[in-house]
Amino acid sequence: MSAAYDAIVIGAGANGLVAAAALGRAGLRVQLLERNESTAGQASVHEFAPGFHAAPLVFDAGWVQSAVAQELGLDAVERVLPETPFSVAVGPRELLPLSRD
């Protein structure tokens, strides 16, 4: 009798997604388990005060190591430079520009 999966990855944050993708590319049957309703871990949207939501890491792909991005075929990932300002959506078609300092 063979197992349904070759590997089980617990947590669908950045590390779990990378691990599951790498195992899948290696030909293994992978089950990815996540307790939350969505994936992305720290890059997911959080309510930090009533009515205010943000995704702390979603705009910063600079933390992805080049070797990891290349292995996963993410060479086209646009890296956000630290000095680049970014905006957070605060309502429909409303953005709040934030400075990196």
N, CA, C and O atoms as CSV, one atom per row, in Angstrom:
chain,resi,resn,atom,element,x,y,z
A,1,MET,N,N,0.849,-1.175,0.000
A,1,MET,CA,C,0.000,0.000,0.000
A,1,MET,C,C,0.896,1.239,0.000
A,1,MET,O,O,1.815,1.339,0.813
A,2,SER,N,N,0.639,2.165,-0.889
A,2,SER,CA,C,1.453,3.371,-0.968
A,2,SER,C,C,0.764,4.520,-0.236
A,2,SER,O,O,-0.463,4.567,-0.142
A,3,ALA,N,N,1.570,5.440,0.276
A,3,ALA,CA,C,1.038,6.605,0.982
A,3,ALA,C,C,0.410,7.565,-0.015
A,3,ALA,O,O,0.803,7.613,-1.180
A,4,ALA,N,N,-0.570,8.329,0.457
A,4,ALA,CA,C,-1.235,9.296,-0.417
A,4,ALA,C,C,-0.299,10.453,-0.758
A,4,ALA,O,O,-0.415,11.062,-1.821
A,5,TYR,N,N,0.634,10.755,0.155
A,5,TYR,CA,C,1.559,11.865,-0.050
A,5,TYR,C,C,2.971,11.425,0.294
A,5,TYR,O,O,3.184,10.572,1.156
A,6,ASP,N,N,3.925,12.020,-0.394
A,6,ASP,CA,C,5.325,11.775,-0.073
A,6,ASP,C,C,5.801,12.737,1.008
A,6,ASP,O,O,6.724,12.421,1.759
A,7,ALA,N,N,5.180,13.899,1.088
A,7,ALA,CA,C,5.577,14.914,2.070
A,7,ALA,C,C,4.363,15.731,2.462
A,7,ALA,O,O,3.454,15.952,1.662
A,8,ILE,N,N,4.367,16.172,3.708
A,8,ILE,CA,C,3.334,17.074,4.209
A,8,ILE,C,C,4.041,18.324,4.714
A,8,ILE,O,O,4.946,18.243,5.544
A,9,VAL,N,N,3.621,19.481,4.208
A,9,VAL,CA,C,4.195,20.761,4.627
A,9,VAL,C,C,3.145,21.467,5.471
A,9,VAL,O,O,2.005,21.647,5.042
A,10,ILE,N,N,3.542,21.868,6.681
A,10,ILE,CA,C,2.624,22.540,7.590
A,10,ILE,C,C,2.923,24.034,7.569
A,10,ILE,O,O,4.025,24.464,7.911
A,11,GLY,N,N,1.934,24.814,7.164
A,11,GLY,CA,C,2.074,26.266,7.097
A,11,GLY,C,C,2.260,26.743,5.674
A,11,GLY,O,O,3.200,26.331,4.994
A,12,ALA,N,N,1.370,27.608,5.218
A,12,ALA,CA,C,1.419,28.115,3.849
A,12,ALA,C,C,1.912,29.550,3.805
A,12,ALA,O,O,1.445,30.355,2.999
A,13,GLY,N,N,2.866,29.867,4.684
A,13,GLY,CA,C,3.555,31.148,4.601
A,13,GLY,C,C,4.614,31.046,3.518
A,13,GLY,O,O,4.638,30.077,2.758
A,14,ALA,N,N,5.484,32.030,3.444
A,14,ALA,CA,C,6.508,32.045,2.399
A,14,ALA,C,C,7.364,30.785,2.420
A,14,ALA,O,O,7.602,30.186,1.371
A,15,ASN,N,N,7.829,30.375,3.591
A,15,ASN,CA,C,8.689,29.202,3.672
A,15,ASN,C,C,7.951,27.924,3.301
A,15,ASN,O,O,8.494,27.071,2.598
A,16,GLY,N,N,6.715,27.788,3.769
A,16,GLY,CA,C,5.930,26.607,3.445
A,16,GLY,C,C,5.620,26.514,1.960
A,16,GLY,O,O,5.679,25.433,1.374
A,17,LEU,N,N,5.287,27.649,1.351
A,17,LEU,CA,C,5.000,27.660,-0.082
A,17,LEU,C,C,6.236,27.306,-0.898
A,17,LEU,O,O,6.147,26.570,-1.881
A,18,VAL,N,N,7.396,27.836,-0.487
A,18,VAL,CA,C,8.640,27.521,-1.190
A,18,VAL,C,C,8.962,26.035,-1.030
A,18,VAL,O,O,9.326,25.370,-2.000
A,19,ALA,N,N,8.828,25.517,0.190
A,19,ALA,CA,C,9.112,24.102,0.430
A,19,ALA,C,C,8.189,23.210,-0.395
A,19,ALA,O,O,8.648,22.262,-1.031
A,20,ALA,N,N,6.896,23.508,-0.387
A,20,ALA,CA,C,5.938,22.713,-1.144
A,20,ALA,C,C,6.225,22.773,-2.642
A,20,ALA,O,O,6.144,21.758,-3.333
A,21,ALA,N,N,6.559,23.958,-3.141
A,21,ALA,CA,C,6.870,24.104,-4.570
A,21,ALA,C,C,8.118,23.313,-4.936
A,21,ALA,O,O,8.147,22.638,-5.964
A,22,ALA,N,N,9.149,23.393,-4.098
A,22,ALA,CA,C,10.394,22.676,-4.381
A,22,ALA,C,C,10.172,21.165,-4.346
A,22,ALA,O,O,10.684,20.442,-5.202
A,23,LEU,N,N,9.428,20.695,-3.381
A,23,LEU,CA,C,9.137,19.259,-3.296
A,23,LEU,C,C,8.305,18.796,-4.488
A,23,LEU,O,O,8.550,17.728,-5.049
A,24,GLY,N,N,7.323,19.604,-4.870
A,24,GLY,CA,C,6.496,19.271,-6.032
A,24,GLY,C,C,7.302,19.233,-7.314
A,24,GLY,O,O,7.107,18.351,-8.150
A,25,ARG,N,N,8.213,20.192,-7.474
A,25,ARG,CA,C,9.073,20.210,-8.672
A,25,ARG,C,C,10.004,19.000,-8.710
A,25,ARG,O,O,10.428,18.559,-9.778
A,26,ALA,N,N,10.315,18.471,-7.519
A,26,ALA,CA,C,11.174,17.290,-7.446
A,26,ALA,C,C,10.386,16.010,-7.730
A,26,ALA,O,O,10.948,14.915,-7.712
A,27,GLY,N,N,9.088,16.148,-7.990
A,27,GLY,CA,C,8.271,14.998,-8.347
A,27,GLY,C,C,7.554,14.337,-7.187
A,27,GLY,O,O,6.953,13.277,-7.360
A,28,LEU,N,N,7.604,14.935,-6.014
A,28,LEU,CA,C,6.930,14.360,-4.860
A,28,LEU,C,C,5.473,14.791,-4.798
A,28,LEU,O,O,5.114,15.862,-5.287
A,29,ARG,N,N,4.656,13.971,-4.210
A,29,ARG,CA,C,3.248,14.313,-3.973
A,29,ARG,C,C,3.185,15.021,-2.629
A,29,ARG,O,O,3.523,14.441,-1.598
A,30,VAL,N,N,2.752,16.272,-2.643
A,30,VAL,CA,C,2.829,17.128,-1.455
A,30,VAL,C,C,1.439,17.543,-1.007
A,30,VAL,O,O,0.581,17.896,-1.816
A,31,GLN,N,N,1.239,17.490,0.314
A,31,GLN,CA,C,0.030,18.063,0.892
A,31,GLN,C,C,0.469,19.273,1.707
A,31,GLN,O,O,1.369,19.175,2.541
A,32,LEU,N,N,-0.171,20.415,1.461
A,32,LEU,CA,C,0.148,21.663,2.147
A,32,LEU,C,C,-1.004,21.995,3.086
A,32,LEU,O,O,-2.143,22.140,2.642
A,33,LEU,N,N,-0.719,22.117,4.371
A,33,LEU,CA,C,-1.738,22.397,5.371
A,33,LEU,C,C,-1.570,23.803,5.924
A,33,LEU,O,O,-0.455,24.219,6.240
A,34,GLU,N,N,-2.674,24.538,6.043
A,34,GLU,CA,C,-2.649,25.903,6.586
A,34,GLU,C,C,-3.873,26.081,7.470
A,34,GLU,O,O,-4.985,25.746,7.059
A,35,ARG,N,N,-3.686,26.606,8.679
A,35,ARG,CA,C,-4.815,26.785,9.590
A,35,ARG,C,C,-5.677,27.990,9.247
A,35,ARG,O,O,-6.860,28.015,9.586
A,36,ASN,N,N,-5.107,28.991,8.579
A,36,ASN,CA,C,-5.862,30.186,8.222
A,36,ASN,C,C,-6.642,29.975,6.935
A,36,ASN,O,O,-6.433,28.990,6.227
A,37,GLU,N,N,-7.539,30.902,6.637
A,37,GLU,CA,C,-8.371,30.801,5.443
A,37,GLU,C,C,-7.603,31.080,4.165
A,37,GLU,O,O,-8.029,30.672,3.085
A,38,SER,N,N,-6.471,31.775,4.272
A,38,SER,CA,C,-5.696,32.096,3.078
A,38,SER,C,C,-4.223,31.798,3.318
A,38,SER,O,O,-3.782,31.609,4.452
A,39,THR,N,N,-3.487,31.763,2.236
A,39,THR,CA,C,-2.054,31.521,2.321
A,39,THR,C,C,-1.303,32.846,2.445
A,39,THR,O,O,-1.919,33.911,2.474
A,40,ALA,N,N,-0.021,32.783,2.514
A,40,ALA,CA,C,0.887,33.929,2.455
A,40,ALA,C,C,1.516,34.303,3.781
A,40,ALA,O,O,2.464,35.088,3.787
A,41,GLY,N,N,1.045,33.789,4.901
A,41,GLY,CA,C,1.693,34.073,6.178
A,41,GLY,C,C,1.807,35.559,6.446
A,41,GLY,O,O,0.797,36.261,6.489
A,42,GLN,N,N,3.047,36.055,6.630
A,42,GLN,CA,C,3.263,37.457,6.955
A,42,GLN,C,C,2.900,38.389,5.803
A,42,GLN,O,O,2.730,39.589,6.014
A,43,ALA,N,N,2.780,37.864,4.611
A,43,ALA,CA,C,2.419,38.699,3.470
A,43,ALA,C,C,0.913,38.834,3.309
A,43,ALA,O,O,0.449,39.541,2.414
A,44,SER,N,N,0.141,38.164,4.167
A,44,SER,CA,C,-1.308,38.270,4.064
A,44,SER,C,C,-1.801,39.561,4.713
A,44,SER,O,O,-1.070,40.214,5.458
A,45,VAL,N,N,-3.021,39.908,4.426
A,45,VAL,CA,C,-3.612,41.147,4.932
A,45,VAL,C,C,-4.069,40.936,6.380
A,45,VAL,O,O,-4.718,39.941,6.703
A,46,HIS,N,N,-3.715,41.895,7.242
A,46,HIS,CA,C,-4.096,41.847,8.650
A,46,HIS,C,C,-4.805,43.136,9.027
A,46,HIS,O,O,-4.498,44.205,8.501
A,47,GLU,N,N,-5.753,43.022,9.941
A,47,GLU,CA,C,-6.406,44.217,10.474
A,47,GLU,C,C,-5.613,44.640,11.709
A,47,GLU,O,O,-5.646,43.952,12.729
A,48,PHE,N,N,-4.899,45.770,11.626
A,48,PHE,CA,C,-4.056,46.203,12.730
A,48,PHE,C,C,-4.768,47.178,13.658
A,48,PHE,O,O,-4.285,47.448,14.758
A,49,ALA,N,N,-5.900,47.705,13.233
A,49,ALA,CA,C,-6.782,48.542,14.046
A,49,ALA,C,C,-8.154,48.452,13.393
A,49,ALA,O,O,-8.236,48.189,12.194
A,50,PRO,N,N,-9.232,48.662,14.139
A,50,PRO,CA,C,-10.564,48.531,13.558
A,50,PRO,C,C,-10.716,49.322,12.255
A,50,PRO,O,O,-10.603,50.548,12.238
A,51,GLY,N,N,-10.973,48.598,11.176
A,51,GLY,CA,C,-11.184,49.214,9.878
A,51,GLY,C,C,-9.926,49.483,9.078
A,51,GLY,O,O,-10.016,49.972,7.952
A,52,PHE,N,N,-8.751,49.180,9.623
A,52,PHE,CA,C,-7.485,49.431,8.936
A,52,PHE,C,C,-6.781,48.111,8.666
A,52,PHE,O,O,-6.501,47.337,9.582
A,53,HIS,N,N,-6.501,47.870,7.394
A,53,HIS,CA,C,-5.881,46.619,6.977
A,53,HIS,C,C,-4.586,46.907,6.219
A,53,HIS,O,O,-4.460,47.923,5.536
A,54,ALA,N,N,-3.637,45.997,6.355
A,54,ALA,CA,C,-2.385,46.127,5.611
A,54,ALA,C,C,-1.754,44.750,5.461
A,54,ALA,O,O,-1.990,43.848,6.264
A,55,ALA,N,N,-0.962,44.613,4.435
A,55,ALA,CA,C,-0.167,43.412,4.214
A,55,ALA,C,C,1.293,43.825,4.388
A,55,ALA,O,O,1.899,44.342,3.449
A,56,PRO,N,N,1.861,43.610,5.554
A,56,PRO,CA,C,3.176,44.157,5.872
A,56,PRO,C,C,4.284,43.818,4.893
A,56,PRO,O,O,5.132,44.668,4.621
A,57,LEU,N,N,4.308,42.625,4.361
A,57,LEU,CA,C,5.423,42.233,3.496
A,57,LEU,C,C,5.050,42.070,2.035
A,57,LEU,O,O,5.918,41.759,1.219
A,58,VAL,N,N,3.812,42.266,1.684
A,58,VAL,CA,C,3.382,41.971,0.321
A,58,VAL,C,C,4.096,42.831,-0.724
A,58,VAL,O,O,4.273,42.388,-1.858
A,59,PHE,N,N,4.503,44.034,-0.371
A,59,PHE,CA,C,5.145,44.907,-1.347
A,59,PHE,C,C,6.658,44.763,-1.352
A,59,PHE,O,O,7.331,45.434,-2.135
A,60,ASP,N,N,7.211,43.911,-0.503
A,60,ASP,CA,C,8.663,43.805,-0.376
A,60,ASP,C,C,9.143,42.427,-0.802
A,60,ASP,O,O,9.274,41.520,0.020
A,61,ALA,N,N,9.402,42.282,-2.091
A,61,ALA,CA,C,9.930,41.010,-2.583
A,61,ALA,C,C,11.441,40.956,-2.447
A,61,ALA,O,O,12.062,39.977,-2.860
A,62,GLY,N,N,12.042,41.986,-1.878
A,62,GLY,CA,C,13.485,42.039,-1.738
A,62,GLY,C,C,14.040,40.981,-0.812
A,62,GLY,O,O,15.228,40.670,-0.891
A,63,TRP,N,N,13.222,40.413,0.068
A,63,TRP,CA,C,13.705,39.402,1.000
A,63,TRP,C,C,13.831,38.032,0.354
A,63,TRP,O,O,14.435,37.136,0.944
A,64,VAL,N,N,13.285,37.843,-0.830
A,64,VAL,CA,C,13.390,36.545,-1.511
A,64,VAL,C,C,14.799,36.406,-2.074
A,64,VAL,O,O,15.220,37.197,-2.919
A,65,GLN,N,N,15.517,35.407,-1.606
A,65,GLN,CA,C,16.873,35.194,-2.086
A,65,GLN,C,C,16.844,34.881,-3.575
A,65,GLN,O,O,15.942,34.197,-4.058
A,66,SER,N,N,17.830,35.383,-4.294
A,66,SER,CA,C,17.892,35.195,-5.745
A,66,SER,C,C,17.884,33.717,-6.116
A,66,SER,O,O,17.230,33.328,-7.084
A,67,ALA,N,N,18.599,32.893,-5.362
A,67,ALA,CA,C,18.658,31.460,-5.662
A,67,ALA,C,C,17.286,30.806,-5.519
A,67,ALA,O,O,16.926,29.932,-6.308
A,68,VAL,N,N,16.523,31.229,-4.514
A,68,VAL,CA,C,15.177,30.680,-4.306
A,68,VAL,C,C,14.263,31.119,-5.439
A,68,VAL,O,O,13.528,30.299,-5.990
A,69,ALA,N,N,14.297,32.396,-5.793
A,69,ALA,CA,C,13.460,32.907,-6.885
A,69,ALA,C,C,13.789,32.196,-8.187
A,69,ALA,O,O,12.886,31.842,-8.945
A,70,GLN,N,N,15.065,31.984,-8.454
A,70,GLN,CA,C,15.466,31.311,-9.692
A,70,GLN,C,C,14.998,29.856,-9.698
A,70,GLN,O,O,14.494,29.376,-10.713
A,71,GLU,N,N,15.158,29.153,-8.584
A,71,GLU,CA,C,14.742,27.753,-8.484
A,71,GLU,C,C,13.249,27.591,-8.725
A,71,GLU,O,O,12.814,26.601,-9.313
A,72,LEU,N,N,12.466,28.561,-8.271
A,72,LEU,CA,C,11.012,28.485,-8.427
A,72,LEU,C,C,10.522,29.112,-9.721
A,72,LEU,O,O,9.319,29.160,-9.976
A,73,GLY,N,N,11.454,29.595,-10.542
A,73,GLY,CA,C,11.059,30.205,-11.803
A,73,GLY,C,C,10.461,31.580,-11.621
A,73,GLY,O,O,9.624,32.002,-12.420
A,74,LEU,N,N,10.876,32.291,-10.578
A,74,LEU,CA,C,10.338,33.616,-10.291
A,74,LEU,C,C,11.334,34.710,-10.658
A,74,LEU,O,O,11.393,35.747,-9.997
A,75,ASP,N,N,12.100,34.484,-11.688
A,75,ASP,CA,C,13.116,35.449,-12.095
A,75,ASP,C,C,12.518,36.808,-12.425
A,75,ASP,O,O,13.209,37.823,-12.341
A,76,ALA,N,N,11.254,36.841,-12.795
A,76,ALA,CA,C,10.625,38.098,-13.196
A,76,ALA,C,C,10.039,38.857,-12.011
A,76,ALA,O,O,9.397,39.890,-12.201
A,77,VAL,N,N,10.253,38.356,-10.771
A,77,VAL,CA,C,9.718,39.049,-9.600
A,77,VAL,C,C,10.381,40.407,-9.493
A,77,VAL,O,O,11.607,40.513,-9.460
A,78,GLU,N,N,9.566,41.437,-9.438
A,78,GLU,CA,C,10.097,42.793,-9.322
A,78,GLU,C,C,10.464,43.048,-7.865
A,78,GLU,O,O,9.635,42.901,-6.968
A,79,ARG,N,N,11.692,43.425,-7.650
A,79,ARG,CA,C,12.153,43.688,-6.286
A,79,ARG,C,C,11.902,45.147,-5.946
A,79,ARG,O,O,12.161,46.040,-6.754
A,80,VAL,N,N,11.395,45.378,-4.745
A,80,VAL,CA,C,11.103,46.729,-4.297
A,80,VAL,C,C,12.326,47.254,-3.562
A,80,VAL,O,O,12.788,46.635,-2.603
A,81,LEU,N,N,12.843,48.373,-3.997
A,81,LEU,CA,C,14.010,48.963,-3.362
A,81,LEU,C,C,13.596,49.652,-2.072
A,81,LEU,O,O,12.524,50.256,-2.020
A,82,PRO,N,N,14.419,49.578,-1.025
A,82,PRO,CA,C,14.049,50.176,0.267
A,82,PRO,C,C,13.697,51.651,0.189
A,82,PRO,O,O,12.847,52.111,0.951
A,83,GLU,N,N,14.324,52.412,-0.707
A,83,GLU,CA,C,14.028,53.836,-0.769
A,83,GLU,C,C,12.769,54.141,-1.575
A,83,GLU,O,O,12.347,55.296,-1.650
A,84,THR,N,N,12.173,53.131,-2.169
A,84,THR,CA,C,10.972,53.328,-2.979
A,84,THR,C,C,9.758,53.498,-2.069
A,84,THR,O,O,9.477,52.601,-1.274
A,85,PRO,N,N,9.024,54.613,-2.151
A,85,PRO,CA,C,7.816,54.751,-1.350
A,85,PRO,C,C,6.739,53.790,-1.854
A,85,PRO,O,O,6.741,53.400,-3.021
A,86,PHE,N,N,5.849,53.427,-0.992
A,86,PHE,CA,C,4.752,52.565,-1.412
A,86,PHE,C,C,3.455,53.078,-0.819
A,86,PHE,O,O,3.461,53.966,0.033
A,87,SER,N,N,2.353,52.523,-1.267
A,87,SER,CA,C,1.039,52.977,-0.822
A,87,SER,C,C,0.234,51.815,-0.278
A,87,SER,O,O,0.412,50.669,-0.690
A,88,VAL,N,N,-0.646,52.124,0.645
A,88,VAL,CA,C,-1.556,51.143,1.231
A,88,VAL,C,C,-2.972,51.555,0.857
A,88,VAL,O,O,-3.339,52.724,0.977
A,89,ALA,N,N,-3.762,50.591,0.403
A,89,ALA,CA,C,-5.153,50.883,0.065
A,89,ALA,C,C,-5.934,51.141,1.351
A,89,ALA,O,O,-5.903,50.331,2.277
A,90,VAL,N,N,-6.632,52.268,1.401
A,90,VAL,CA,C,-7.438,52.617,2.573
A,90,VAL,C,C,-8.923,52.658,2.237
A,90,VAL,O,O,-9.763,52.871,3.111
A,91,GLY,N,N,-9.226,52.458,0.994
A,91,GLY,CA,C,-10.613,52.444,0.551
A,91,GLY,C,C,-10.645,52.209,-0.941
A,91,GLY,O,O,-9.594,52.137,-1.579
A,92,PRO,N,N,-11.831,52.087,-1.509
A,92,PRO,CA,C,-11.923,51.903,-2.947
A,92,PRO,C,C,-11.249,53.059,-3.688
A,92,PRO,O,O,-11.659,54.213,-3.560
A,93,ARG,N,N,-10.239,52.744,-4.443
A,93,ARG,CA,C,-9.484,53.728,-5.235
A,93,ARG,C,C,-8.844,54.817,-4.377
A,93,ARG,O,O,-8.531,55.895,-4.882
A,94,GLU,N,N,-8.650,54.551,-3.099
A,94,GLU,CA,C,-7.989,55.504,-2.204
A,94,GLU,C,C,-6.704,54.882,-1.693
A,94,GLU,O,O,-6.721,53.784,-1.136
A,95,LEU,N,N,-5.574,55.587,-1.883
A,95,LEU,CA,C,-4.285,55.098,-1.430
A,95,LEU,C,C,-3.666,56.059,-0.435
A,95,LEU,O,O,-3.809,57.275,-0.563
A,96,LEU,N,N,-2.985,55.516,0.549
A,96,LEU,CA,C,-2.245,56.313,1.508
A,96,LEU,C,C,-0.765,56.101,1.223
A,96,LEU,O,O,-0.238,55.027,1.516
A,97,PRO,N,N,-0.072,57.102,0.655
A,97,PRO,CA,C,1.351,56.932,0.369
A,97,PRO,C,C,2.151,56.926,1.662
A,97,PRO,O,O,1.934,57.768,2.534
A,98,LEU,N,N,3.074,55.980,1.789
A,98,LEU,CA,C,3.904,55.859,2.982
A,98,LEU,C,C,5.375,55.971,2.608
A,98,LEU,O,O,5.816,55.430,1.594
A,99,SER,N,N,6.111,56.669,3.429
A,99,SER,CA,C,7.541,56.795,3.227
A,99,SER,C,C,8.239,55.626,3.919
A,99,SER,O,O,7.748,55.137,4.936
A,100,ARG,N,N,9.353,55.178,3.398
A,100,ARG,CA,C,10.099,54.078,4.012
A,100,ARG,C,C,10.830,54.501,5.278
A,100,ARG,O,O,11.279,53.646,6.041
A,101,ASP,N,N,10.960,55.816,5.520
A,101,ASP,CA,C,11.654,56.244,6.724
A,101,ASP,C,C,10.657,56.499,7.841
A,101,ASP,O,O,11.051,56.871,8.947
